[in-house]
Amino acid sequence: MTAAAPSPLDRIRRDVRSMHAYAVQDAAGMLKLDAMENPHPLPADLQAALGARLGAVALHRYPGPRIDDLRAALAAHAGLPDGHALIVGNGSDELISLVAMACDVPADETPDGRAPAILAPLPGFVMYAMSAQLQGLRFVGVPLAADFALDAEAMCAAIARERPAVTYLAFPNNPTANLWDDAAMDRVIAAAAEAGGLVVVDEAYQPFASRSWQGRIRAEPARHGHVLLLRTLSKFGLAGARIGYLMGPAALIAEIDKVRPPYNISSLNTECALFALEHAPVFEAQAADIRAERDRLLAALAELPGAEPFPSDANMVLVRLPGGTAGAKAAFDALRTRKVLVKNVSTMHPLLAGCLRLTVGTAAENAQMLAALADVLAASPVPAAPTAA
């Protein structure tokens, strides 16, 4: 009997074959409140101006000096501290991957002979763990406290034990939407420095937050020589343009920049980002509207029987519903039948049992979502949460 030919699938890493691809929900015909996007489109006059500008881009050439212009514009927009530099990525996702790649020291060159680790609180952004896995690094997750506060004691113990190459601190966090206590952040940042690791403070939701870590970095540079600040223009209003940027001490940024693919940002996306930054007040007004709508949404959710919304410094609200994981799924499915798409995060981590994540939309979108959720909660009893035997 002739042996079967080897399958080309056998050339794909086993851990990759066992993974699930990042899932994007089908939003066709739905009120889309699942991905923390800015709900406001560009005003018509700016759409026309941007279209004319993009039409003049030299698409037959590779991206050139305009990337330098974008770096300069982002530096001015973010208030880049003295002695710092930044690199631009194809969304913050690419930059998360580049940090993992740059820190992938062979295990036989590490002090303890183990593969380097990436450490982050859980629940948190899924790309921290995914970037570690795809780069062959260890991922160490440290649970948040029951109220989603940063557990500084547990984080510092894990850092001392695992000596991670990179510690992520999302500020505010996704999906819990909260900012962590400054003193807890200080403790974790100091512990990472003692272990000789980097810290990435991820400020993807900075346009909606009440404070930023950038001021602390600028005021105390000596304590932050190992800290990088990650931001994106996705929440600013350019989710479709895929522009992220990573800031930090120039020597660190120069090393990470070495693993960045050439021409990783297209000329069209570069021009979109420059245009948006030139019209920053338009986007700042949109962010102000979203913050105001978030406060109204939180107040309205608190009035719904059985709903427990959590404080938010982002453009999303985490809300716990009755019935645990089964109750969250029932509510999610019922909202879908009413053409409202949110994110069911109930199975992501035990701390999120019963939780849905709601993107803050326009006033009309939020009203539609609230009416649908009120209808769902009133329509029928949700399944009871499982009880211990």
C-alpha positions in Angstrom: 0.0 0.0 0.0 1.4 3.4 -1.0 1.8 5.7 1.9 -0.3 8.8 1.9 1.4 12.0 0.8 2.3 14.3 3.7 -0.3 17.1 4.2 0.9 20.6 3.7 -1.1 21.4 6.8 1.6 19.5 8.8 3.9 22.4 8.0 1.7 24.8 10.0 2.6 25.0 13.7 0.4 22.7 15.8 -0.3 25.5 18.3 -1.5 27.8 15.4 -3.7 25.0 14.0 -5.3 24.7 17.5 -6.0 28.4 17.8 -9.2 30.3 16.9 -8.8 33.2 14.6 -9.8 36.6 16.0 -13.5 36.7 15.4 -15.3 39.7 14.0 -19.0 39.6 14.4 -21.2 40.0 11.3 -22.8 43.4 11.7 -24.8 43.5 8.5 -28.2 45.2 9.1 -27.4 45.7 12.8 -27.0 48.6 15.2 -23.3 48.1 15.7 -22.2 48.7 19.3 -19.7 45.9 19.7 -16.3 47.2 18.7 -15.7 50.6 20.5 -15.8 52.6 17.3 -16.4 56.3 17.1 -20.1 56.5 15.9 -19.6 59.8 14.2 -18.6 59.9 10.5 -16.6 62.8 9.1 -18.8 65.8 8.2 -19.6 66.0 4.5 -17.3 69.0 3.8 -14.4 67.1 5.4 -15.3 64.0 3.5 -15.0 65.9 0.2 -11.7 67.6 1.2 -10.2 64.3 2.3 -11.3 62.6 -0.9 -9.6 65.2 -3.0 -6.5 64.9 -1.0 -6.3 61.2 -1.2 -6.9 61.4 -5.0 -3.6 63.3 -5.3 -1.5 60.7 -3.4 1.2 59.1 -5.5 0.1 55.5 -5.3 2.8 54.4 -7.8 5.4 55.3 -5.2 6.3 53.6 -1.9 5.4 55.7 1.2 8.1 58.3 1.7 8.8 61.5 3.7 5.1 61.8 4.6 5.7 59.1 7.3 8.2 61.5 8.9 5.5 64.2 8.8 3.1 61.9 10.5 5.6 61.0 13.2 6.1 64.7 13.8 2.4 65.4 13.9 1.7 62.6 16.3 4.6 63.7 18.6 3.1 67.2 18.7 -0.5 65.8 19.3 0.7 63.5 22.1 3.1 65.9 23.8 6.1 63.6 23.3 8.6 64.1 26.2 12.2 65.2 25.6 14.5 62.3 24.8 11.6 60.2 23.6 10.8 59.0 20.1 7.9 57.2 18.4 7.2 54.6 15.8 4.0 54.1 13.8 2.3 50.8 13.3 -0.5 49.3 11.3 -2.8 49.7 14.2 -1.7 49.1 17.8 -2.0 45.4 17.1 1.1 45.4 14.9 3.1 47.3 17.5 2.1 44.7 20.2 3.5 42.1 17.9 6.7 44.0 17.2 7.3 44.4 21.0 7.0 40.6 21.4 9.3 40.0 18.4 12.0 42.4 19.7 11.9 40.8 23.2 12.0 37.2 22.0 15.4 36.4 23.5 16.3 32.7 23.1 15.6 30.7 26.3 19.3 29.6 26.6 20.2 33.3 26.8 17.8 34.2 29.6 18.9 34.1 33.3 16.6 31.2 34.2 16.7 29.3 31.0 13.0 29.9 30.2 11.4 31.5 27.3 10.7 35.2 28.0 7.3 36.1 29.4 4.7 38.7 28.7 2.6 39.5 31.7 -0.7 41.3 31.9 -3.8 41.6 34.2 -6.8 39.5 33.3 -9.4 40.1 32.0 -7.6 42.2 29.4 -7.0 42.8 25.7 -6.6 39.5 24.0 -3.8 40.6 21.7 -1.3 40.6 24.6 -1.6 36.8 25.1 -1.9 36.2 21.3 1.2 38.1 20.5 3.1 36.0 23.1 1.8 32.7 21.8 2.6 33.5 18.2 6.1 34.6 19.1 6.8 31.5 21.2 6.8 33.5 24.5 5.2 32.6 27.7 2.0 34.5 28.7 1.3 35.1 32.4 -2.1 36.4 33.3 -2.7 37.9 36.7 -6.4 38.2 37.8 -7.8 41.6 38.7 -9.6 42.1 42.0 -13.3 41.3 42.1 -14.1 45.0 41.5 -11.7 45.0 38.5 -9.1 47.0 40.4 -5.4 46.3 39.7 -4.1 43.8 42.2 -0.7 45.3 42.8 0.3 42.7 45.3 -0.4 39.8 43.0 1.2 41.7 40.0 4.4 42.4 41.9 4.6 38.8 43.1 4.2 37.5 39.6 6.8 39.9 38.2 9.3 38.8 40.9 8.6 35.2 40.1 8.4 35.3 36.3 10.7 38.3 35.5 8.7 39.1 32.4 10.3 40.8 29.4 7.1 42.9 29.0 4.3 43.9 31.4 1.2 45.4 29.9 -1.0 47.9 31.8 -4.0 49.0 29.8 -5.1 52.5 31.0 -8.1 52.3 30.8 -8.5 48.6 30.6 -10.5 46.6 28.0 -13.1 45.2 28.6 -13.6 46.6 32.1 -13.3 50.2 30.9 -11.8 51.4 34.2 -8.6 53.4 35.0 -6.4 51.8 37.7 -5.2 53.5 40.9 -2.0 55.5 40.4 -0.3 54.1 43.5 -1.0 50.5 42.2 0.4 51.5 38.8 3.5 53.0 40.4 4.1 49.7 42.4 3.9 47.5 39.3 6.0 49.9 37.2 8.7 49.9 39.9 8.6 46.1 40.2 9.1 45.7 36.5 12.1 48.0 36.6 13.6 45.9 39.4 13.1 42.8 37.3 14.8 44.4 34.3 11.6 44.3 32.1 9.7 46.8 29.9 6.3 48.2 30.8 3.8 49.1 28.0 1.1 51.4 29.2 -1.7 50.9 26.6 -3.8 54.1 26.2 -6.0 53.0 23.3 -9.0 54.8 24.9 -7.2 57.9 26.0 -9.6 60.3 24.2 -12.3 59.3 26.6 -10.2 59.0 29.8 -10.1 61.4 32.7 -6.3 61.2 32.9 -3.2 59.9 31.0 0.0 58.4 32.2 2.0 60.7 29.8 2.1 63.4 32.5 3.7 61.1 35.0 6.3 59.9 32.4 7.2 63.6 31.6 7.4 64.6 35.3 9.4 61.5 36.5 11.6 60.4 33.5 14.1 58.5 35.8 11.3 56.2 37.1 10.0 55.6 33.6 13.1 54.8 31.6 11.7 51.3 30.9 8.1 52.5 30.1 6.6 52.7 26.6 3.2 54.4 25.9 1.0 52.8 23.3 -1.8 54.7 21.6 -4.0 54.4 18.5 -6.1 56.7 16.2 -8.7 54.0 16.0 -10.8 55.3 18.9 -9.9 58.9 17.9 -12.1 58.3 14.9 -9.9 56.4 12.3 -10.6 52.8 13.0 -10.6 52.1 9.3 -7.2 53.7 8.7 -5.3 51.4 11.2 -2.8 53.9 12.7 -1.1 53.1 16.0 1.9 54.6 17.6 4.4 53.6 20.3 6.3 56.2 22.3 9.2 55.8 24.7 12.9 56.5 25.4 14.6 57.0 22.1 17.1 54.1 22.7 14.3 51.6 23.3 12.2 52.8 20.4 15.2 52.5 18.1 15.6 48.9 18.9 11.9 48.0 18.4 11.9 49.9 15.2 14.5 47.5 13.8 11.9 44.7 13.6 9.3 46.9 11.9 8.6 45.9 8.3 9.5 48.6 5.8 6.6 50.7 4.5 4.3 49.2 7.1 1.9 52.2 6.8 0.3 52.9 3.5 0.5 56.4 1.8 -3.3 56.6 2.0 -3.5 55.8 5.7 -0.7 58.2 6.4 -2.6 61.0 4.6 -5.8 60.1 6.4 -4.0 60.4 9.7 -2.4 63.7 8.9 -5.7 65.1 7.7 -7.4 64.0 10.9 -4.7 65.6 13.1 -5.0 68.8 11.2 -8.7 68.8 12.1 -8.2 67.5 15.6 -10.9 69.9 17.1 -13.6 68.1 15.1 -12.6 64.7 16.6 -12.1 66.3 20.1 -15.7 67.5 19.9 -16.9 64.0 18.9 -15.0 62.6 21.9 -16.6 65.1 24.2 -20.1 64.1 22.9 -19.2 60.4 23.4 -18.1 61.1 27.0 -21.4 62.9 27.7 -23.4 60.1 26.1 -21.4 57.6 28.2 -22.5 59.3 31.4 -26.1 59.4 30.3 -25.9 55.7 29.3 -24.4 54.7 32.7 -27.2 56.6 34.5 -29.9 54.9 32.3 -28.4 51.4 32.7 -28.4 51.9 36.5 -32.2 52.3 36.3 -32.8 49.0 34.5 -33.9 46.3 36.9 -31.2 43.7 37.4 -28.5 45.6 35.4 -25.2 46.5 37.1 -23.1 48.9 35.1 -19.5 49.6 36.1 -17.7 52.9 36.0 -16.1 53.7 32.7 -13.3 55.9 31.4 -13.5 54.6 27.9 -16.1 54.6 25.1 -17.6 51.4 26.3 -19.6 50.3 29.3 -19.4 46.9 31.0 -22.7 45.8 32.4 -23.5 42.7 34.5 -27.0 41.1 34.0 -28.8 38.6 36.1 -28.4 34.9 35.4 -24.6 34.6 35.1 -23.1 33.4 31.8 -26.4 31.9 30.7 -28.2 35.2 31.4 -25.7 37.2 29.4 -26.0 34.9 26.4 -29.7 35.0 26.5 -29.7 38.8 26.6 -27.1 38.9 23.8 -29.1 36.6 21.6 -32.3 38.5 22.3 -30.6 41.8 21.4 -29.4 40.3 18.2 -32.9 39.4 17.2 -33.8 43.1 17.8 -30.9 44.1 15.4 -28.7 45.4 18.2 -25.1 44.0 18.2 -23.1 44.2 21.4 -20.2 42.1 22.8 -20.8 39.1 25.0 -17.7 38.9 27.2 -19.2 36.6 29.8 -17.1 33.6 28.9 -13.8 35.5 28.5 -12.9 35.3 32.2 -14.7 34.2 35.4 -14.7 37.8 36.7 -16.8 38.7 33.7 -19.6 36.2 34.3 -22.9 37.7 33.2 -21.3 40.7 31.5 -22.0 42.4 28.2 -19.8 45.1 26.8 -21.7 48.0 25.2 -20.0 50.5 22.9 -21.2 54.1 23.5 -23.0 55.3 20.4 -24.8 58.4 19.4 -27.8 59.6 21.5 -30.2 57.9 19.1 -28.2 54.7 19.0 -27.9 54.5 22.8 -31.7 55.2 23.1 -32.4 52.3 20.7 -30.0 50.0 22.5 -31.5 50.9 25.9 -35.0 50.3 24.8 -34.1 46.9 23.4 -32.2 45.9 26.5 -35.1 47.1 28.7 -37.5 45.0 26.6 -35.2 42.0 26.8 -34.9 42.2 30.6 -38.7 42.6 31.0 -39.7 40.0 28.4 -38.9 36.8 30.3 -37.0 35.7 33.3 -33.3 35.1 32.5 -31.8 31.7 33.4 -30.7 31.4 37.0 -27.0 31.4 37.7 -25.7 27.9 38.6 -25.4 27.2 42.3 -22.8 25.1 44.0 -23.8 21.6 44.9 
